[in-house]
Amino acid sequence: MTEVILHVYDVTNSGSDKTNNTIMQINKIFKDGIGVGGIFHSAVQIYGDDEWSFGYCEQGTGIFSCPSTKNPMYTFRESIKLGETTLSIFKVDQILRELSREWPGHSYDLLSKNCNHFCDDFCESLGVLKLPGWVNRFAHAGDSAVEIAESTAYRFRQAKTEIVTASRVAYQFLAGVASNNSLLNAESENRGRSPRFQASWFKNLISSGAKPSTSSEMENQDEEMTQQQQRLDAEALLRQNSRRII
């Protein structure tokens, strides 16, 4: 059994005294004052005097060690006991080697993959308590904001795609209707049939319930329609000739 200790630092590596002082004030108000959280760096100490943490680098693993509570980049704040692990030093070394491959330095992200996330993962592998919520609460809040923003953007893109698709379908439908109307008009002109006759015939078809017809009935209907069309054509010819005579 060996004890696992979490060391927490105030993040004061901005390179600006003014910014560092602001961060210290934020941590004092939000952590010390109301217990919500703050902007912190964390590291885990186990087996020896060194602590283990995670940070950004261009190549290789982002996991590194330094003397406990002595990280020169930050301002040490406090230590928290997370419990005891039953894992041997050899098993802990194996875990660290595996994590070193999973946590490359270039993958560091302030909101979704920072030092506190690494410590959480490391502590889970050790079988002890995870970090107190206040240590990484600001990053978790950032994660939630990013997820909401991405979800909203996705829904907007999806709605936009649906609108464009619906518009295209509507345009194709209207274009098809216009094309069909043009073909019907052209056929009427070529055959010399009256549009009024077609409308009247269609109205009669609907009013009759569009009942199925036998072959003989269809032939009779065709013959009647032909005779009616011939009469209409003859009447139109007579009217035209009568106007010429007058």
C-alpha atoms as an extended CHARMM CRD file, in Angstrom:
* protein
*
       246  EXT
         1         1  MET       CA              0.0000000000        0.0000000000        0.0000000000  PROA      1               0.0000000000
         2         2  THR       CA              1.3220000000        3.4210000000       -0.8710000000  PROA      2               0.0000000000
         3         3  GLU       CA             -0.2620000000        6.8140000000       -0.6270000000  PROA      3               0.0000000000
         4         4  VAL       CA             -1.3330000000        8.8610000000       -3.6660000000  PROA      4               0.0000000000
         5         5  ILE       CA             -1.1660000000       12.6400000000       -3.2870000000  PROA      5               0.0000000000
         6         6  LEU       CA             -2.4850000000       15.3500000000       -5.5890000000  PROA      6               0.0000000000
         7         7  HSD       CA             -0.5790000000       18.6410000000       -5.7180000000  PROA      7               0.0000000000
         8         8  VAL       CA             -2.5020000000       21.6910000000       -6.9100000000  PROA      8               0.0000000000
         9         9  TYR       CA             -0.9500000000       24.8880000000       -8.3020000000  PROA      9               0.0000000000
        10        10  ASP       CA             -2.2720000000       28.2880000000       -9.3200000000  PROA      10              0.0000000000
        11        11  VAL       CA             -1.5970000000       28.7640000000      -13.0370000000  PROA      11              0.0000000000
        12        12  THR       CA              0.7980000000       31.7170000000      -13.0750000000  PROA      12              0.0000000000
        13        13  ASN       CA              2.8760000000       31.0860000000      -16.2010000000  PROA      13              0.0000000000
        14        14  SER       CA              1.3370000000       33.6940000000      -18.5080000000  PROA      14              0.0000000000
        15        15  GLY       CA              4.5170000000       35.7710000000      -18.6720000000  PROA      15              0.0000000000
        16        16  SER       CA              2.6250000000       38.8320000000      -17.4710000000  PROA      16              0.0000000000
        17        17  ASP       CA              2.5540000000       39.8730000000      -13.8160000000  PROA      17              0.0000000000
        18        18  LYS       CA             -0.7740000000       41.6040000000      -14.3690000000  PROA      18              0.0000000000
        19        19  THR       CA             -2.3510000000       38.4490000000      -15.8380000000  PROA      19              0.0000000000
        20        20  ASN       CA             -0.8400000000       36.2530000000      -13.1350000000  PROA      20              0.0000000000
        21        21  ASN       CA             -2.2110000000       38.5320000000      -10.4190000000  PROA      21              0.0000000000
        22        22  THR       CA             -5.6280000000       38.4480000000      -12.0730000000  PROA      22              0.0000000000
        23        23  ILE       CA             -5.5980000000       34.6410000000      -12.0820000000  PROA      23              0.0000000000
        24        24  MET       CA             -4.6230000000       34.6130000000       -8.4150000000  PROA      24              0.0000000000
        25        25  GLN       CA             -7.5510000000       36.9150000000       -7.6370000000  PROA      25              0.0000000000
        26        26  ILE       CA             -9.9460000000       34.7300000000       -9.6380000000  PROA      26              0.0000000000
        27        27  ASN       CA             -8.7970000000       31.6380000000       -7.7590000000  PROA      27              0.0000000000
        28        28  LYS       CA             -9.0580000000       33.4430000000       -4.4440000000  PROA      28              0.0000000000
        29        29  ILE       CA            -12.6120000000       34.5810000000       -5.1030000000  PROA      29              0.0000000000
        30        30  PHE       CA            -14.0360000000       31.5150000000       -6.8410000000  PROA      30              0.0000000000
        31        31  LYS       CA            -12.1850000000       28.8020000000       -4.9120000000  PROA      31              0.0000000000
        32        32  ASP       CA            -11.3500000000       30.2800000000       -1.5030000000  PROA      32              0.0000000000
        33        33  GLY       CA            -14.3970000000       32.5380000000       -1.3700000000  PROA      33              0.0000000000
        34        34  ILE       CA            -17.3020000000       30.4980000000       -2.7350000000  PROA      34              0.0000000000
        35        35  GLY       CA            -15.7080000000       27.1070000000       -3.4150000000  PROA      35              0.0000000000
        36        36  VAL       CA            -16.6750000000       26.9000000000       -7.0690000000  PROA      36              0.0000000000
        37        37  GLY       CA            -13.3210000000       26.4310000000       -8.7610000000  PROA      37              0.0000000000
        38        38  GLY       CA            -10.5440000000       28.2670000000      -10.4920000000  PROA      38              0.0000000000
        39        39  ILE       CA             -7.6440000000       28.0020000000      -12.9140000000  PROA      39              0.0000000000
        40        40  PHE       CA             -5.3220000000       25.2810000000      -11.6370000000  PROA      40              0.0000000000
        41        41  HSD       CA             -2.5060000000       22.9260000000      -12.5880000000  PROA      41              0.0000000000
        42        42  SER       CA             -2.3070000000       19.5290000000      -10.9060000000  PROA      42              0.0000000000
        43        43  ALA       CA              0.1810000000       16.6710000000      -10.5320000000  PROA      43              0.0000000000
        44        44  VAL       CA              0.1610000000       13.2370000000       -8.8690000000  PROA      44              0.0000000000
        45        45  GLN       CA              2.8330000000       11.9780000000       -6.4720000000  PROA      45              0.0000000000
        46        46  ILE       CA              3.3310000000        8.2460000000       -5.9160000000  PROA      46              0.0000000000
        47        47  TYR       CA              6.4050000000        6.1560000000       -4.9890000000  PROA      47              0.0000000000
        48        48  GLY       CA              9.1610000000        8.6550000000       -4.4330000000  PROA      48              0.0000000000
        49        49  ASP       CA              9.6010000000       12.3850000000       -4.2470000000  PROA      49              0.0000000000
        50        50  ASP       CA              8.5440000000       13.2170000000       -7.8050000000  PROA      50              0.0000000000
        51        51  GLU       CA              5.1410000000       14.2150000000       -9.1310000000  PROA      51              0.0000000000
        52        52  TRP       CA              3.6920000000       13.3440000000      -12.5330000000  PROA      52              0.0000000000
        53        53  SER       CA              1.7030000000       15.6130000000      -14.8080000000  PROA      53              0.0000000000
        54        54  PHE       CA              0.9400000000       16.4460000000      -18.4280000000  PROA      54              0.0000000000
        55        55  GLY       CA              1.6720000000       19.4490000000      -20.6470000000  PROA      55              0.0000000000
        56        56  TYR       CA              2.1780000000       20.5900000000      -24.2060000000  PROA      56              0.0000000000
        57        57  CYS       CA              5.2030000000       19.7680000000      -26.3600000000  PROA      57              0.0000000000
        58        58  GLU       CA              5.6330000000       19.4750000000      -30.1140000000  PROA      58              0.0000000000
        59        59  GLN       CA              7.0750000000       15.9520000000      -30.1580000000  PROA      59              0.0000000000
        60        60  GLY       CA              6.9390000000       12.9340000000      -27.8740000000  PROA      60              0.0000000000
        61        61  THR       CA              4.8630000000       12.3510000000      -24.7940000000  PROA      61              0.0000000000
        62        62  GLY       CA              3.3970000000       15.2150000000      -22.8190000000  PROA      62              0.0000000000
        63        63  ILE       CA              3.8180000000       13.3720000000      -19.5020000000  PROA      63              0.0000000000
        64        64  PHE       CA              6.6660000000       14.6820000000      -17.3500000000  PROA      64              0.0000000000
        65        65  SER       CA              7.8860000000       14.6200000000      -13.7490000000  PROA      65              0.0000000000
        66        66  CYS       CA              9.4950000000       17.0900000000      -11.3880000000  PROA      66              0.0000000000
        67        67  PRO       CA             10.1940000000       17.3540000000       -7.6360000000  PROA      67              0.0000000000
        68        68  SER       CA              6.8880000000       17.3830000000       -5.7500000000  PROA      68              0.0000000000
        69        69  THR       CA              5.4110000000       20.8590000000       -5.1080000000  PROA      69              0.0000000000
        70        70  LYS       CA              8.4290000000       22.3900000000       -6.9030000000  PROA      70              0.0000000000
        71        71  ASN       CA              7.1490000000       22.9600000000      -10.4340000000  PROA      71              0.0000000000
        72        72  PRO       CA              8.8460000000       26.2580000000      -11.3730000000  PROA      72              0.0000000000
        73        73  MET       CA              6.1490000000       27.2390000000      -13.8940000000  PROA      73              0.0000000000
        74        74  TYR       CA              3.3180000000       27.5630000000      -11.3580000000  PROA      74              0.0000000000
        75        75  THR       CA              2.6120000000       28.6950000000       -7.8040000000  PROA      75              0.0000000000
        76        76  PHE       CA              2.0340000000       25.8260000000       -5.3850000000  PROA      76              0.0000000000
        77        77  ARG       CA             -1.3110000000       26.0000000000       -3.5770000000  PROA      77              0.0000000000
        78        78  GLU       CA             -2.0950000000       22.8120000000       -1.6330000000  PROA      78              0.0000000000
        79        79  SER       CA             -1.8220000000       19.0080000000       -1.4510000000  PROA      79              0.0000000000
        80        80  ILE       CA             -4.7660000000       16.5850000000       -1.2910000000  PROA      80              0.0000000000
        81        81  LYS       CA             -4.5820000000       12.9250000000       -0.2370000000  PROA      81              0.0000000000
        82        82  LEU       CA             -6.5480000000       10.7460000000       -2.6510000000  PROA      82              0.0000000000
        83        83  GLY       CA             -6.1050000000        7.4060000000       -0.9010000000  PROA      83              0.0000000000
        84        84  GLU       CA             -3.7920000000        4.4070000000       -1.1030000000  PROA      84              0.0000000000
        85        85  THR       CA             -3.1060000000        2.0650000000       -4.0160000000  PROA      85              0.0000000000
        86        86  THR       CA             -2.2540000000       -1.6050000000       -3.8120000000  PROA      86              0.0000000000
        87        87  LEU       CA             -0.3260000000       -1.5060000000       -7.0920000000  PROA      87              0.0000000000
        88        88  SER       CA              3.4010000000       -2.1900000000       -6.9900000000  PROA      88              0.0000000000
        89        89  ILE       CA              5.9880000000        0.2730000000       -8.1920000000  PROA      89              0.0000000000
        90        90  PHE       CA              6.5840000000       -1.9360000000      -11.2380000000  PROA      90              0.0000000000
        91        91  LYS       CA              2.8710000000       -1.8500000000      -12.1270000000  PROA      91              0.0000000000
        92        92  VAL       CA              2.7910000000        1.9320000000      -11.7080000000  PROA      92              0.0000000000
        93        93  ASP       CA              5.7930000000        2.2400000000      -14.0340000000  PROA      93              0.0000000000
        94        94  GLN       CA              3.9370000000        0.0940000000      -16.5840000000  PROA      94              0.0000000000
        95        95  ILE       CA              0.8560000000        2.3080000000      -16.3200000000  PROA      95              0.0000000000
        96        96  LEU       CA              2.9500000000        5.4310000000      -16.8680000000  PROA      96              0.0000000000
        97        97  ARG       CA              4.5780000000        3.8970000000      -19.9590000000  PROA      97              0.0000000000
        98        98  GLU       CA              1.1560000000        3.0690000000      -21.3910000000  PROA      98              0.0000000000
        99        99  LEU       CA             -0.1920000000        6.5500000000      -20.6140000000  PROA      99              0.0000000000
       100       100  SER       CA              2.8500000000        8.1610000000      -22.1980000000  PROA      100             0.0000000000
       101       101  ARG       CA              1.7390000000        6.7190000000      -25.5480000000  PROA      101             0.0000000000
       102       102  GLU       CA             -1.8620000000        7.7980000000      -25.0490000000  PROA      102             0.0000000000
       103       103  TRP       CA             -0.9980000000       11.3580000000      -24.0420000000  PROA      103             0.0000000000
       104       104  PRO       CA              1.3170000000       12.9000000000      -26.6900000000  PROA      104             0.0000000000
       105       105  GLY       CA              2.3050000000       16.4980000000      -26.0320000000  PROA      105             0.0000000000
       106       106  HSD       CA              0.7780000000       17.8500000000      -29.2340000000  PROA      106             0.0000000000
       107       107  SER       CA             -2.6770000000       16.6000000000      -28.1600000000  PROA      107             0.0000000000
       108       108  TYR       CA             -2.8080000000       18.9970000000      -25.2080000000  PROA      108             0.0000000000
       109       109  ASP       CA             -5.9910000000       21.0780000000      -25.1350000000  PROA      109             0.0000000000
       110       110  LEU       CA             -6.8350000000       23.5910000000      -22.4270000000  PROA      110             0.0000000000
       111       111  LEU       CA            -10.4980000000       22.5520000000      -22.2690000000  PROA      111             0.0000000000
       112       112  SER       CA            -10.6690000000       18.8900000000      -23.2360000000  PROA      112             0.0000000000
       113       113  LYS       CA             -7.2180000000       17.3560000000      -22.5550000000  PROA      113             0.0000000000
       114       114  ASN       CA             -5.2090000000       19.2200000000      -19.9510000000  PROA      114             0.0000000000
       115       115  CYS       CA             -3.1000000000       18.2700000000      -16.9290000000  PROA      115             0.0000000000
       116       116  ASN       CA             -6.1690000000       17.7820000000      -14.7440000000  PROA      116             0.0000000000
       117       117  HSD       CA             -7.7130000000       15.3440000000      -17.2040000000  PROA      117             0.0000000000
       118       118  PHE       CA             -4.4670000000       13.3650000000      -17.1720000000  PROA      118             0.0000000000
       119       119  CYS       CA             -4.3960000000       13.2380000000      -13.3740000000  PROA      119             0.0000000000
       120       120  ASP       CA             -7.9900000000       11.9840000000      -13.3810000000  PROA      120             0.0000000000
       121       121  ASP       CA             -7.0370000000        9.2110000000      -15.8230000000  PROA      121             0.0000000000
       122       122  PHE       CA             -3.9040000000        8.3290000000      -13.8320000000  PROA      122             0.0000000000
       123       123  CYS       CA             -5.7810000000        8.1810000000      -10.5170000000  PROA      123             0.0000000000
       124       124  GLU       CA             -8.4570000000        5.9680000000      -12.0390000000  PROA      124             0.0000000000
       125       125  SER       CA             -5.7500000000        3.5330000000      -13.1640000000  PROA      125             0.0000000000
       126       126  LEU       CA             -4.3070000000        3.5840000000       -9.6310000000  PROA      126             0.0000000000
       127       127  GLY       CA             -7.6880000000        2.7650000000       -8.1300000000  PROA      127             0.0000000000
       128       128  VAL       CA             -7.9640000000        5.8580000000       -5.9500000000  PROA      128             0.0000000000
       129       129  LEU       CA            -10.2760000000        8.8650000000       -5.8190000000  PROA      129             0.0000000000
       130       130  LYS       CA            -10.4240000000       11.2030000000       -8.7800000000  PROA      130             0.0000000000
       131       131  LEU       CA             -9.7410000000       14.9320000000       -8.5100000000  PROA      131             0.0000000000
       132       132  PRO       CA            -12.1340000000       17.1120000000       -6.5020000000  PROA      132             0.0000000000
       133       133  GLY       CA            -14.6170000000       18.7920000000       -8.8320000000  PROA      133             0.0000000000
       134       134  TRP       CA            -13.3590000000       22.3140000000       -8.1730000000  PROA      134             0.0000000000
       135       135  VAL       CA             -9.8780000000       21.5450000000       -9.5680000000  PROA      135             0.0000000000
       136       136  ASN       CA            -11.0680000000       21.2750000000      -13.1720000000  PROA      136             0.0000000000
       137       137  ARG       CA            -14.5450000000       22.7960000000      -13.0170000000  PROA      137             0.0000000000
       138       138  PHE       CA            -13.7350000000       25.7320000000      -15.3070000000  PROA      138             0.0000000000
       139       139  ALA       CA            -12.4910000000       23.3450000000      -17.9900000000  PROA      139             0.0000000000
       140       140  HSD       CA            -15.6140000000       21.1870000000      -17.6130000000  PROA      140             0.0000000000
       141       141  ALA       CA            -17.7400000000       24.3130000000      -18.0530000000  PROA      141             0.0000000000
       142       142  GLY       CA            -15.7470000000       25.0570000000      -21.2000000000  PROA      142             0.0000000000
       143       143  ASP       CA            -16.3480000000       21.5190000000      -22.4760000000  PROA      143             0.0000000000
       144       144  SER       CA            -20.1010000000       21.9240000000      -21.9970000000  PROA      144             0.0000000000
       145       145  ALA       CA            -20.0840000000       25.2490000000      -23.8330000000  PROA      145             0.0000000000
       146       146  VAL       CA            -18.1690000000       23.7210000000      -26.7390000000  PROA      146             0.0000000000
       147       147  GLU       CA            -20.5530000000       20.7490000000      -26.9270000000  PROA      147             0.0000000000
       148       148  ILE       CA            -23.6060000000       23.0320000000      -26.9310000000  PROA      148             0.0000000000
       149       149  ALA       CA            -22.0910000000       25.2530000000      -29.6260000000  PROA      149             0.0000000000
       150       150  GLU       CA            -21.1800000000       22.2610000000      -31.8080000000  PROA      150             0.0000000000
       151       151  SER       CA            -24.6440000000       20.7100000000      -31.3470000000  PROA      151             0.0000000000
       152       152  THR       CA            -26.3400000000       23.9970000000      -32.2750000000  PROA      152             0.0000000000
       153       153  ALA       CA            -24.1400000000       24.4050000000      -35.3480000000  PROA      153             0.0000000000
       154       154  TYR       CA            -24.9300000000       20.8320000000      -36.4380000000  PROA      154             0.0000000000
       155       155  ARG       CA            -28.6820000000       21.3500000000      -36.0780000000  PROA      155             0.0000000000
       156       156  PHE       CA            -28.4370000000       24.5710000000      -38.0900000000  PROA      156             0.0000000000
       157       157  ARG       CA            -26.4900000000       22.8470000000      -40.8800000000  PROA      157             0.0000000000
       158       158  GLN       CA            -28.9950000000       19.9760000000      -40.8860000000  PROA      158             0.0000000000
       159       159  ALA       CA            -31.9830000000       22.3470000000      -41.1270000000  PROA      159             0.0000000000
       160       160  LYS       CA            -30.2900000000       24.2840000000      -43.9130000000  PROA      160             0.0000000000
       161       161  THR       CA            -29.6940000000       21.0530000000      -45.8600000000  PROA      161             0.0000000000
       162       162  GLU       CA            -33.3270000000       20.0230000000      -45.4460000000  PROA      162             0.0000000000
       163       163  ILE       CA            -34.5540000000       23.4170000000      -46.6470000000  PROA      163             0.0000000000
       164       164  VAL       CA            -32.3260000000       23.2770000000      -49.7340000000  PROA      164             0.0000000000
       165       165  THR       CA            -33.4550000000       19.7240000000      -50.5090000000  PROA      165             0.0000000000
       166       166  ALA       CA            -37.1320000000       20.6400000000      -50.1220000000  PROA      166             0.0000000000
       167       167  SER       CA            -36.6480000000       23.6550000000      -52.3880000000  PROA      167             0.0000000000
       168       168  ARG       CA            -35.0690000000       21.4960000000      -55.0870000000  PROA      168             0.0000000000
       169       169  VAL       CA            -37.8980000000       18.9540000000      -54.9220000000  PROA      169             0.0000000000
       170       170  ALA       CA            -40.4870000000       21.7220000000      -55.1440000000  PROA      170             0.0000000000
       171       171  TYR       CA            -38.6950000000       23.2900000000      -58.1260000000  PROA      171             0.0000000000
       172       172  GLN       CA            -38.4920000000       19.9430000000      -59.9310000000  PROA      172             0.0000000000
       173       173  PHE       CA            -42.1770000000       19.3020000000      -59.2680000000  PROA      173             0.0000000000
       174       174  LEU       CA            -43.2210000000       22.7050000000      -60.5860000000  PROA      174             0.0000000000
       175       175  ALA       CA            -40.9460000000       22.3430000000      -63.5880000000  PROA      175             0.0000000000
       176       176  GLY       CA            -42.5090000000       18.9510000000      -64.2970000000  PROA      176             0.0000000000
       177       177  VAL       CA            -46.0280000000       20.3650000000      -64.0670000000  PROA      177             0.0000000000
       178       178  ALA       CA            -45.1400000000       23.1990000000      -66.4260000000  PROA      178             0.0000000000
       179       179  SER       CA            -43.5830000000       20.7380000000      -68.8520000000  PROA      179             0.0000000000
       180       180  ASN       CA            -46.6330000000       18.4600000000      -68.7680000000  PROA      180             0.0000000000
       181       181  ASN       CA            -48.9720000000       21.4050000000      -69.3530000000  PROA      181             0.0000000000
       182       182  SER       CA            -46.9040000000       22.4600000000      -72.3480000000  PROA      182             0.0000000000
       183       183  LEU       CA            -47.1040000000       18.9490000000      -73.8110000000  PROA      183             0.0000000000
       184       184  LEU       CA            -50.8680000000       18.7910000000      -73.2890000000  PROA      184             0.0000000000
       185       185  ASN       CA            -51.3610000000       22.1570000000      -74.9870000000  PROA      185             0.0000000000
       186       186  ALA       CA            -49.1470000000       21.1130000000      -77.8730000000  PROA      186             0.0000000000
       187       187  GLU       CA            -51.0660000000       17.8770000000      -78.3380000000  PROA      187             0.0000000000
       188       188  SER       CA            -54.3590000000       19.7710000000      -78.2960000000  PROA      188             0.0000000000
       189       189  GLU       CA            -53.1640000000       22.1790000000      -80.9570000000  PROA      189             0.0000000000
       190       190  ASN       CA            -51.7550000000       19.4050000000      -83.1420000000  PROA      190             0.0000000000
       191       191  ARG       CA            -54.9390000000       17.3560000000      -82.9640000000  PROA      191             0.0000000000
       192       192  GLY       CA            -57.2060000000       20.3870000000      -83.4120000000  PROA      192             0.0000000000
       193       193  ARG       CA            -59.1650000000       19.5460000000      -80.2630000000  PROA      193             0.0000000000
       194       194  SER       CA            -60.8980000000       22.1860000000      -78.2670000000  PROA      194             0.0000000000
       195       195  PRO       CA            -59.6040000000       22.7840000000      -74.6890000000  PROA      195             0.0000000000
       196       196  ARG       CA            -63.2200000000       23.2570000000      -73.6210000000  PROA      196             0.0000000000
       197       197  PHE       CA            -64.0250000000       19.7720000000      -74.8670000000  PROA      197             0.0000000000
       198       198  GLN       CA            -61.1260000000       18.2640000000      -72.9210000000  PROA      198             0.0000000000
       199       199  ALA       CA            -62.1450000000       20.0250000000      -69.7340000000  PROA      199             0.0000000000
       200       200  SER       CA            -65.7420000000       18.9550000000      -70.1960000000  PROA      200             0.0000000000
       201       201  TRP       CA            -64.7320000000       15.3560000000      -70.8720000000  PROA      201             0.0000000000
       202       202  PHE       CA            -62.4870000000       15.2850000000      -67.7700000000  PROA      202             0.0000000000
       203       203  LYS       CA            -65.2940000000       16.7460000000      -65.6450000000  PROA      203             0.0000000000
       204       204  ASN       CA            -67.6810000000       14.0840000000      -66.8650000000  PROA      204             0.0000000000
       205       205  LEU       CA            -65.0810000000       11.4170000000      -66.1390000000  PROA      205             0.0000000000
       206       206  ILE       CA            -64.7230000000       12.5570000000      -62.5230000000  PROA      206             0.0000000000
       207       207  SER       CA            -68.4560000000       12.9150000000      -61.9520000000  PROA      207             0.0000000000
       208       208  SER       CA            -69.0560000000        9.3980000000      -63.2110000000  PROA      208             0.0000000000
       209       209  GLY       CA            -66.7010000000        8.0720000000      -60.5630000000  PROA      209             0.0000000000
       210       210  ALA       CA            -64.1400000000        6.8520000000      -63.1060000000  PROA      210             0.0000000000
       211       211  LYS       CA            -65.6760000000        3.4040000000      -63.0750000000  PROA      211             0.0000000000
       212       212  PRO       CA            -63.7460000000        0.6000000000      -64.7780000000  PROA      212             0.0000000000
       213       213  SER       CA            -64.9550000000       -0.0720000000      -68.3190000000  PROA      213             0.0000000000
       214       214  THR       CA            -65.0470000000       -3.2040000000      -70.4040000000  PROA      214             0.0000000000
       215       215  SER       CA            -63.3130000000       -3.3130000000      -73.7640000000  PROA      215             0.0000000000
       216       216  SER       CA            -66.6240000000       -2.9170000000      -75.6430000000  PROA      216             0.0000000000
       217       217  GLU       CA            -67.6280000000        0.0410000000      -73.4800000000  PROA      217             0.0000000000
       218       218  MET       CA            -64.2600000000        1.6760000000      -74.1180000000  PROA      218             0.0000000000
       219       219  GLU       CA            -64.6790000000        1.1820000000      -77.8840000000  PROA      219             0.0000000000
       220       220  ASN       CA            -68.1680000000        2.7460000000      -77.7530000000  PROA      220             0.0000000000
       221       221  GLN       CA            -66.8410000000        5.6700000000      -75.7350000000  PROA      221             0.0000000000
       222       222  ASP       CA            -64.0240000000        6.2030000000      -78.2350000000  PROA      222             0.0000000000
       223       223  GLU       CA            -66.4860000000        6.1230000000      -81.1320000000  PROA      223             0.0000000000
       224       224  GLU       CA            -68.8160000000        8.5980000000      -79.4160000000  PROA      224             0.0000000000
       225       225  MET       CA            -65.9090000000       10.9000000000      -78.6400000000  PROA      225             0.0000000000
       226       226  THR       CA            -64.7430000000       10.7200000000      -82.2700000000  PROA      226             0.0000000000
       227       227  GLN       CA            -68.2360000000       11.5370000000      -83.5660000000  PROA      227             0.0000000000
       228       228  GLN       CA            -68.5950000000       14.4030000000      -81.0890000000  PROA      228             0.0000000000
       229       229  GLN       CA            -65.2180000000       15.8010000000      -82.1100000000  PROA      229             0.0000000000
       230       230  GLN       CA            -66.1590000000       15.5560000000      -85.7850000000  PROA      230             0.0000000000
       231       231  ARG       CA            -69.3970000000       17.4580000000      -85.1320000000  PROA      231             0.0000000000
       232       232  LEU       CA            -67.4850000000       20.1440000000      -83.2600000000  PROA      232             0.0000000000
       233       233  ASP       CA            -64.9590000000       20.4280000000      -86.0910000000  PROA      233             0.0000000000
       234       234  ALA       CA            -67.7780000000       20.6840000000      -88.6650000000  PROA      234             0.0000000000
       235       235  GLU       CA            -69.5680000000       23.3760000000      -86.6590000000  PROA      235             0.0000000000
       236       236  ALA       CA            -66.3330000000       25.3330000000      -86.3450000000  PROA      236             0.0000000000
       237       237  LEU       CA            -65.7500000000       25.0740000000      -90.1040000000  PROA      237             0.0000000000
       238       238  LEU       CA            -69.2990000000       26.2590000000      -90.8520000000  PROA      238             0.0000000000
       239       239  ARG       CA            -68.9170000000       29.2640000000      -88.5400000000  PROA      239             0.0000000000
       240       240  GLN       CA            -65.6250000000       30.1380000000      -90.1630000000  PROA      240             0.0000000000
       241       241  ASN       CA            -67.1130000000       29.9310000000      -93.6790000000  PROA      241             0.0000000000
       242       242  SER       CA            -70.1540000000       31.9420000000      -92.6610000000  PROA      242             0.0000000000
       243       243  ARG       CA            -67.9210000000       34.7490000000      -91.4020000000  PROA      243             0.0000000000
       244       244  ARG       CA            -66.0300000000       34.7390000000      -94.6940000000  PROA      244             0.0000000000
       245       245  ILE       CA            -69.3040000000       35.0100000000      -96.6890000000  PROA      245             0.0000000000
       246       246  ILE       CA            -70.5600000000       37.9040000000      -94.5900000000  PROA      246             0.0000000000
